Amino acid sequence: MQSTTTNHEQCWDDIPWLVNGRLSEAEQQRVLTHAESCTECREELRQQREVHADRMRVVVVERH
């Protein structure tokens, strides 16, 4: 059980880094694979992607 908790916590911590493109391909795959079976991480990933997309839209609008 310890390794599952550790994996969950690591994936949770890595979600923002996944969304902003800072993880290696292997790290991305690890987080995405975990999120497929973890409702909590899958929902957090969805929310983080929405926030990131909103921020990117603001940056593009501000530059024009």
Backbone as a ProteinNet text record, in pm:
[ID]
protein_1_A
[PRIMARY]
MQSTTTNHEQCWDDIPWLVNGRLSEAEQQRVLTHAESCTECREELRQQREVHADRMRVVVVERH
[TERTIARY]
82.3	0	86.4	200.1	289.5	329	366.4	410.4	296.3	173.5	58.1	35.9	40.4	24.1	134.9	255.4	368.3	351.2	310	287.8	176.1	67.7	-43.1	4.2	73.5	120.5	216.4	304.8	399.4	326.1	230.6	152.1	75	13.7	-61.6	29.7	148.2	243.3	291.1	293.4	344.1	239.2	112.8	8.1	33.9	65.7	91.5	208.6	310.4	426.6	392.1	301.9	254	181.4	92.5	9	93.2	197.3	277	394.7	398.7	497.6	636.5	650.9	783.4	828.8	742.5	781	838.9	926.7	977	863.2	883.4	780.5	748	849.3	827.8	747.6	780.2	706.6	561.7	542.6	406.6	326.2	385.2	316.3	279.9	370.4	344.6	223.4	217.1	105.7	-24.3	-20	-140.9	-192.9	-103	-143.7	-210.4	-152.8	-212.1	-349.6	-360.9	-487.6	-599.9	-564.5	-667.4	-743.6	-676.8	-740.5	-768.6	-736.7	-755.8	-848.6	-968.2	-1067.2	-1019.4	-959.6	-913.1	-807.7	-710.5	-605.7	-659.7	-749	-807.9	-884.1	-960.2	-1034.7	-940	-836.2	-737.9	-668.3	-634.4	-571.4	-663.6	-791.1	-889.1	-896	-903.2	-911.8	-785.3	-670.5	-543.3	-530.3	-577	-573.2	-662.9	-778.9	-868.2	-803.4	-744.5	-677.8	-563	-483.8	-370.7	-418.8	-524.9	-579.6	-631.1	-697.1	-745.3	-629.3	-524.5	-406.5	-342.5	-334.8	-273.9	-356.9	-487.6	-573.6	-550.7	-534.3	-510.3	-377.3	-275.1	-143.3	-151.3	-219.8	-231.6	-308	-416.1	-496.1	-414.1	-339.4	-259.5	-148.4	-98.8	10.2	-39	-167.3	-218.5	-245.9
-120.1	0	126	118.8	234.2	284	192.8	236.5	298.6	250.4	309.4	451.6	471.7	605.8	697.2	650	728.9	763.3	666.9	691.6	794.3	779.8	875	1015.7	1027.9	1159.7	1220	1138.7	1188.9	1233.7	1153.6	1191.1	1319.5	1329.6	1449.5	1572.3	1560.6	1672.3	1707.1	1608.4	1630.3	1682.5	1684.2	1727.6	1868.1	1968.1	2100.7	2099.9	2019.6	2011.5	1942.2	1845.7	1780.1	1881	1955.8	2050.3	2158.6	2204.8	2311.6	2258.9	2126.8	2070.3	2052.6	2045.8	2037.1	1895.5	1795.4	1658.2	1589.3	1494.6	1411.5	1325	1265.6	1179.1	1062.4	1003.6	891.8	938	1056.6	1109.3	1140.1	1197.2	1223.8	1095.2	992.4	864.2	806.6	819.8	769.6	839.1	972.2	1047.6	1014.5	1010.3	981.4	840.4	745.6	608.5	602.4	669.5	673.4	739.9	850.1	924.7	843.5	750.4	665	585.7	548.6	466.9	543.2	671.2	750.5	868.5	860.2	965.5	1100.3	1101.8	1226.5	1295.2	1220.8	1278.3	1314	1232.2	1261	1393.4	1416.9	1542	1660.3	1641.7	1748.9	1781.9	1681.3	1702.9	1781.8	1747	1819.6	1966.5	1990.1	2128	2206.7	2144.4	2212.1	2246	2156.8	2184.6	2302.7	2312.8	2426.6	2557.7	2558	2678.8	2717.9	2620	2647.8	2705.2	2647	2695.8	2838.8	2868.2	3004	3102.4	3063.5	3150.7	3175.4	3073.5	3089.3	3184	3177.8	3269.9	3414.1	3436.2	3570.1	3622.9	3541.2	3583.5	3623.1	3545.2	3575	3705.4	3726.6	3849.2	3970.2	3957.4	4069.7	4109	4017.1	4046.1	4118.8	4113.7	4179.7	4323.6
0	0	0	63.7	70.7	-67.7	-157.5	-290	-369.1	-353	-421.5	-373.1	-242.5	-187	-237	-235.5	-282.8	-430.9	-511.7	-653.5	-672.6	-597.7	-607.6	-571.9	-461.7	-417.6	-519.7	-575	-674.9	-800.5	-843.8	-962.1	-936.2	-819.1	-782.8	-790.1	-733	-733.6	-874.2	-962.9	-1098.4	-1196.8	-1158.3	-1251.2	-1306.6	-1224.9	-1283.6	-1381.8	-1353.5	-1440.5	-1571.9	-1564.9	-1687.5	-1775.2	-1712.7	-1787.4	-1854.6	-1788.2	-1849.6	-1931.5	-1954.8	-2045.7	-1989.8	-1859.8	-1798.3	-1765.5	-1784.7	-1753.5	-1876.7	-1851	-1960.6	-2012.4	-2126.6	-2183.4	-2089.6	-2028.5	-1935.3	-1813.5	-1761.6	-1646.9	-1684.9	-1803.6	-1851.1	-1857.5	-1912.8	-1926.5	-1790.5	-1694.1	-1559	-1497.9	-1510.1	-1454	-1527.3	-1658.4	-1736.7	-1709.9	-1696.9	-1666.8	-1530.4	-1433.6	-1299.7	-1304.8	-1376.1	-1382.2	-1446.6	-1532.6	-1593.4	-1487.9	-1379	-1276.3	-1147	-1142.4	-1020.4	-1051	-1001	-1026.8	-975.9	-859.4	-798.4	-886.9	-933	-1018.1	-1156.5	-1208.5	-1339.6	-1335.4	-1228.5	-1215	-1196	-1116.3	-1096.8	-1228.1	-1306	-1435.6	-1527.6	-1529.3	-1611.4	-1569.1	-1438.7	-1389.4	-1419.1	-1399.4	-1427.3	-1576	-1661.2	-1805.5	-1840.5	-1778.5	-1802.3	-1758.8	-1641.1	-1590.5	-1682.5	-1723.2	-1811.8	-1945.5	-2000.5	-2127.6	-2112.4	-2001.4	-1977.1	-1967.5	-1898.7	-1885.6	-2020.9	-2102.2	-2233.8	-2320.1	-2309.8	-2385.4	-2340.4	-2210.7	-2158.6	-2210	-2210.5	-2259.6	-2406.5	-2486.9	-2629.1	-2649.6	-2577.6	-2590.2	-2546.2	-2436.6	-2386.5	-2485	-2562.1	-2654.9	-2778.7	-2808.7	-2928	-2906.1
[MASK]
++++++++++++++++++++++++++++++++++++++++++++++++++++++++++++++++

